């Protein structure tokens, strides 16, 4: 009886079905190998042969039966769990970035509204209209280079008004612009859509401006935009 059991086990191991892993067949049916599944992704399946060699198989080279086997395996389930965890992590990161951008836009909108209210209270020409009028009269820009701007009590005076400047850096939303001499400028909220598109090395002309809050104008010579700005000082 015991010999019969041993004979049965031996016959199972020498039968066409392998005792090691399973038989893998290529999509063309020309290649076969006995191996066990190690890991999988959406593009590559890794198997280990009887000799211990790790073999990487492209998903497209697998037969239909092999694909069905992989999809139902615990290795594929582990891959899907890891994939979903990464997607969730990416979604949370994107949501955090969107929330940050939304808050920045809300802040910019609030500053825009406050600027409009300030101008309405002063009953002066809105900056966009005033700058448009000045843009149509380029001679006025030249005449005003050396004029002393109207400043608030706590504002600094910039001593390098005129041409020859260029953008060194800026914030992504165009709120703050730094020129090549280290001078730092806070842009009027009404002009930040323009300054937000400025590029490093754009040529800039600094002019005086008849406004208490933003006593200077920055003229971009590369895209012909003009924004009002307050001088915040120059870095040493």
PEGIJO-V198916 format. One record per residue. N is the residue number from 1. PHI is phi in whole degrees, 0 to 359 (999 if undefined). PSI is psi as a letter, one per 40 degrees, with the letter a starting at -180 (none if undefined). D_LAST is the distance of its C-alpha to the last C-alpha in Angstrom with 1 decimal. Layout:
n:N phi:PHI psi:PSI d_last:D_LAST
n:N phi:PHI psi:PSI d_last:D_LAST
This chain:
n:1 phi:999 psi:d d_last:97.2
n:2 phi:297 psi:d d_last:94.3
n:3 phi:296 psi:d d_last:94.7
n:4 phi:294 psi:d d_last:94.6
n:5 phi:295 psi:d d_last:91.3
n:6 phi:300 psi:d d_last:89.8
n:7 phi:295 psi:d d_last:91.2
n:8 phi:295 psi:d d_last:89.6
n:9 phi:297 psi:d d_last:86.2
n:10 phi:295 psi:d d_last:86.5
n:11 phi:292 psi:d d_last:87.6
n:12 phi:293 psi:d d_last:84.6
n:13 phi:281 psi:d d_last:82.2
n:14 phi:260 psi:e d_last:84.0
n:15 phi:287 psi:i d_last:84.2
n:16 phi:306 psi:d d_last:82.1
n:17 phi:288 psi:h d_last:79.6
n:18 phi:283 psi:i d_last:77.4
n:19 phi:277 psi:e d_last:77.1
n:20 phi:251 psi:h d_last:73.4
n:21 phi:58 psi:b d_last:71.1
n:22 phi:208 psi:i d_last:72.4
n:23 phi:273 psi:h d_last:73.2
n:24 phi:255 psi:h d_last:70.4
n:25 phi:237 psi:h d_last:71.5
n:26 phi:290 psi:i d_last:69.4
n:27 phi:300 psi:d d_last:69.4
n:28 phi:280 psi:e d_last:71.8
n:29 phi:83 psi:e d_last:74.1
n:30 phi:276 psi:d d_last:74.2
n:31 phi:241 psi:h d_last:72.1
n:32 phi:224 psi:i d_last:72.9
n:33 phi:202 psi:i d_last:71.6
n:34 phi:268 psi:h d_last:72.0
n:35 phi:199 psi:i d_last:68.7
n:36 phi:246 psi:i d_last:67.0
n:37 phi:285 psi:h d_last:64.0
n:38 phi:254 psi:d d_last:60.8
n:39 phi:202 psi:i d_last:58.0
n:40 phi:206 psi:i d_last:57.2
n:41 phi:230 psi:a d_last:54.6
n:42 phi:285 psi:e d_last:55.2
n:43 phi:245 psi:d d_last:55.2
n:44 phi:228 psi:h d_last:56.4
n:45 phi:244 psi:h d_last:59.2
n:46 phi:253 psi:h d_last:59.4
n:47 phi:234 psi:i d_last:62.8
n:48 phi:241 psi:h d_last:64.2
n:49 phi:283 psi:i d_last:67.4
n:50 phi:299 psi:d d_last:70.3
n:51 phi:279 psi:e d_last:69.0
n:52 phi:90 psi:e d_last:65.6
n:53 phi:278 psi:h d_last:63.7
n:54 phi:273 psi:h d_last:60.9
n:55 phi:240 psi:h d_last:61.3
n:56 phi:260 psi:h d_last:58.9
n:57 phi:243 psi:h d_last:60.7
n:58 phi:293 psi:i d_last:59.2
n:59 phi:304 psi:d d_last:60.3
n:60 phi:290 psi:e d_last:62.0
n:61 phi:271 psi:e d_last:64.3
n:62 phi:277 psi:i d_last:65.9
n:63 phi:284 psi:i d_last:69.2
n:64 phi:299 psi:d d_last:69.7
n:65 phi:295 psi:d d_last:71.2
n:66 phi:294 psi:d d_last:68.3
n:67 phi:297 psi:d d_last:65.8
n:68 phi:296 psi:d d_last:67.8
n:69 phi:296 psi:d d_last:68.0
n:70 phi:296 psi:d d_last:64.2
n:71 phi:298 psi:d d_last:63.5
n:72 phi:266 psi:e d_last:65.8
n:73 phi:276 psi:i d_last:64.4
n:74 phi:290 psi:d d_last:62.4
n:75 phi:295 psi:d d_last:59.8
n:76 phi:292 psi:d d_last:59.2
n:77 phi:298 psi:d d_last:59.0
n:78 phi:296 psi:d d_last:56.4
n:79 phi:296 psi:d d_last:54.4
n:80 phi:296 psi:d d_last:54.7
n:81 phi:298 psi:d d_last:53.5
n:82 phi:296 psi:d d_last:50.4
n:83 phi:295 psi:d d_last:49.8
n:84 phi:293 psi:d d_last:50.2
n:85 phi:297 psi:d d_last:47.9
n:86 phi:292 psi:d d_last:45.1
n:87 phi:297 psi:d d_last:45.8
n:88 phi:295 psi:d d_last:45.5
n:89 phi:297 psi:d d_last:42.2
n:90 phi:295 psi:d d_last:40.9
n:91 phi:295 psi:d d_last:42.2
n:92 phi:295 psi:d d_last:40.5
n:93 phi:295 psi:d d_last:37.2
n:94 phi:297 psi:d d_last:37.7
n:95 phi:296 psi:d d_last:38.8
n:96 phi:296 psi:d d_last:35.6
n:97 phi:293 psi:d d_last:33.5
n:98 phi:296 psi:d d_last:35.7
n:99 phi:297 psi:d d_last:35.4
n:100 phi:296 psi:d d_last:31.6
n:101 phi:295 psi:d d_last:31.6
n:102 phi:297 psi:d d_last:34.2
n:103 phi:294 psi:d d_last:32.2
n:104 phi:295 psi:d d_last:29.2
n:105 phi:293 psi:d d_last:31.6
n:106 phi:297 psi:d d_last:33.2
n:107 phi:295 psi:d d_last:29.9
n:108 phi:294 psi:d d_last:29.1
n:109 phi:295 psi:d d_last:32.7
n:110 phi:295 psi:d d_last:32.4
n:111 phi:295 psi:d d_last:29.3
n:112 phi:298 psi:d d_last:31.2
n:113 phi:296 psi:d d_last:34.2
n:114 phi:296 psi:d d_last:32.3
n:115 phi:294 psi:d d_last:30.8
n:116 phi:297 psi:d d_last:34.4
n:117 phi:296 psi:d d_last:35.8
n:118 phi:295 psi:d d_last:33.2
n:119 phi:294 psi:d d_last:34.1
n:120 phi:295 psi:d d_last:37.8
n:121 phi:293 psi:d d_last:37.6
n:122 phi:278 psi:e d_last:36.0
n:123 phi:54 psi:f d_last:38.5
n:124 phi:245 psi:i d_last:36.2
n:125 phi:293 psi:h d_last:36.2
n:126 phi:305 psi:i d_last:34.6
n:127 phi:304 psi:d d_last:31.3
n:128 phi:296 psi:d d_last:32.9
n:129 phi:287 psi:d d_last:35.8
n:130 phi:296 psi:d d_last:33.7
n:131 phi:292 psi:d d_last:31.4
n:132 phi:296 psi:d d_last:34.5
n:133 phi:296 psi:d d_last:36.0
n:134 phi:291 psi:d d_last:33.0
n:135 phi:294 psi:d d_last:32.9
n:136 phi:281 psi:e d_last:36.5
n:137 phi:235 psi:g d_last:35.7
n:138 phi:300 psi:d d_last:33.0
n:139 phi:297 psi:d d_last:33.7
n:140 phi:295 psi:d d_last:32.3
n:141 phi:298 psi:d d_last:28.9
n:142 phi:295 psi:d d_last:28.8
n:143 phi:292 psi:d d_last:30.1
n:144 phi:265 psi:e d_last:27.4
n:145 phi:303 psi:d d_last:24.3
n:146 phi:263 psi:e d_last:23.9
n:147 phi:288 psi:i d_last:25.3
n:148 phi:281 psi:h d_last:23.4
n:149 phi:289 psi:i d_last:23.3
n:150 phi:285 psi:h d_last:25.1
n:151 phi:238 psi:i d_last:22.7
n:152 phi:286 psi:i d_last:23.4
n:153 phi:297 psi:d d_last:23.2
n:154 phi:258 psi:e d_last:20.0
n:155 phi:268 psi:i d_last:18.1
n:156 phi:274 psi:i d_last:15.2
n:157 phi:259 psi:h d_last:15.9
n:158 phi:272 psi:h d_last:14.2
n:159 phi:260 psi:e d_last:14.6
n:160 phi:234 psi:f d_last:14.9
n:161 phi:293 psi:h d_last:18.1
n:162 phi:136 psi:a d_last:20.4
n:163 phi:273 psi:a d_last:21.0
n:164 phi:88 psi:e d_last:19.3
n:165 phi:262 psi:i d_last:16.9
n:166 phi:208 psi:i d_last:17.5
n:167 phi:286 psi:h d_last:17.0
n:168 phi:268 psi:d d_last:14.7
n:169 phi:198 psi:i d_last:15.7
n:170 phi:198 psi:i d_last:17.5
n:171 phi:281 psi:i d_last:19.6
n:172 phi:299 psi:d d_last:23.2
n:173 phi:271 psi:e d_last:24.6
n:174 phi:78 psi:e d_last:22.4
n:175 phi:292 psi:d d_last:21.1
n:176 phi:235 psi:h d_last:17.4
n:177 phi:235 psi:h d_last:16.1
n:178 phi:246 psi:h d_last:12.7
n:179 phi:267 psi:i d_last:12.8
n:180 phi:296 psi:d d_last:12.0
n:181 phi:271 psi:e d_last:9.2
n:182 phi:88 psi:e d_last:7.3
n:183 phi:291 psi:h d_last:9.3
n:184 phi:246 psi:h d_last:11.3
n:185 phi:229 psi:h d_last:15.0
n:186 phi:261 psi:h d_last:17.9
n:187 phi:273 psi:i d_last:21.1
n:188 phi:306 psi:h d_last:24.4
n:189 phi:307 psi:d d_last:26.7
n:190 phi:289 psi:e d_last:29.2
n:191 phi:249 psi:e d_last:27.0
n:192 phi:286 psi:d d_last:25.8
n:193 phi:295 psi:d d_last:28.8
n:194 phi:283 psi:d d_last:27.6
n:195 phi:294 psi:d d_last:23.8
n:196 phi:294 psi:e d_last:24.9
n:197 phi:262 psi:e d_last:26.6
n:198 phi:294 psi:i d_last:23.8
n:199 phi:242 psi:i d_last:23.0
n:200 phi:304 psi:i d_last:20.0
n:201 phi:80 psi:e d_last:20.1
n:202 phi:301 psi:h d_last:22.1
n:203 phi:286 psi:h d_last:21.7
n:204 phi:230 psi:h d_last:20.4
n:205 phi:248 psi:h d_last:21.2
n:206 phi:260 psi:h d_last:19.5
n:207 phi:234 psi:i d_last:22.2
n:208 phi:283 psi:i d_last:23.0
n:209 phi:214 psi:h d_last:25.3
n:210 phi:283 psi:g d_last:28.0
n:211 phi:218 psi:h d_last:27.1
n:212 phi:291 psi:d d_last:25.9
n:213 phi:282 psi:d d_last:24.3
n:214 phi:235 psi:g d_last:22.8
n:215 phi:279 psi:e d_last:22.3
n:216 phi:227 psi:i d_last:21.0
n:217 phi:237 psi:h d_last:22.6
n:218 phi:251 psi:h d_last:21.2
n:219 phi:254 psi:h d_last:24.0
n:220 phi:275 psi:h d_last:24.2
n:221 phi:283 psi:e d_last:26.1
n:222 phi:269 psi:d d_last:27.4
n:223 phi:241 psi:e d_last:29.2
n:224 phi:61 psi:f d_last:29.6
n:225 phi:258 psi:i d_last:28.2
n:226 phi:230 psi:h d_last:26.6
n:227 phi:230 psi:i d_last:24.8
n:228 phi:272 psi:i d_last:23.8
n:229 phi:210 psi:i d_last:20.4
n:230 phi:250 psi:h d_last:18.4
n:231 phi:278 psi:h d_last:14.9
n:232 phi:259 psi:e d_last:12.9
n:233 phi:123 psi:i d_last:9.5
n:234 phi:238 psi:h d_last:6.4
n:235 phi:288 psi:i d_last:3.8
n:236 phi:284 psi:none d_last:0.0
